[in-house]
Amino acid sequence: MVRMGDFEAAAEQVCELARACAGRGSVPATSGNFSAVVSRQPLRLAITPSGVDKGALSPQAILEIDGMGALVRGEGRPSAEAAIHLAIVRSRNAGAVAHTHSMWAAVLSARGEALALEGLEMLKALDGVESHEHREVLPIVANTQDWTEGVQEVEAALAREPSAHGLLIRGHGLYTWGRDTAVTRRHVEALEYLLEVTGRSTWQS
C-alpha cells in the first residue's frame, strides 16, 4: 500500500500494475493508462505518460499531477484521460485507477447504456461481493477526444451506478479502480474475465 506523500512508491506500484496488464495483452500498442494516489490533501496522482509502451515503463517515466490535471513532477505529457482518473478518485475514494483496452471491453461496450454481468463465480473477486448471484452493472459512456468536457458524463455514470466496480467507454475500453494497486489489478483481471465469458456466451447463443 502506498504511504501518502510517497511519490516514488506510488510510481513503482503504477509501473507494476501497468506491466501486469501489458503482460495480459490488455494494453496493446501504447494504449491504456494507470494511476495511484500520492496524497489527498492536496490531491496528487502518480500517472502514466501518454504514448508510451505500458509494458516497458520505469518509475522515472511516471508523472505527478495535481487535482486539476496539471503536471507538477516529471517530463512528458499526462494521459489525455487524466480527468477521468481524477473523477474516479473523487467519486469512489479510490487509491488507484486502471484503464485497459481489451478486445471484449471494446466489443461489449459498442451499444447500450450499461452492461450487466451476473451469475458467474468470478464476481466474488470484486470488493464487497460475496455471491455469484451478484449483478454487476457497468455503465457505458460515449467516447470523446476531449475528456475535459466528456468527464461530466463519467461523473454522471458513477453517480447513476454507485455500487459499480468499473465503467466502459463505448468502443474503447474498461476503467476500474480499488483502494490500492493490488485491488485494482484484481478488479482488472476479474472484470476482463467476466467480459470475455459474457461476450463468448452471447456470440454462441
Buried (B, 14 or more C-beta within 10 A) or exposed (E): EBEBEBBEBBBBBBBBBBBBBBEBEBBBEBBBBBBBBBBBEEBBBBBBBBEBBBBEBEBEBBBBBBBEBEBBBBEEEBBBBBBBBBBBBBBBEBBBBBBBBBBBBBBBBEEEEBBEBEEBEBBEBBEEBEEEEBEBBBBBBEBBEEBEEBBEBBBEBBEEBEEBBBBBBBBBBBBBBBBBBBBBBBBBBBBBBBBBBBBEEEEEE
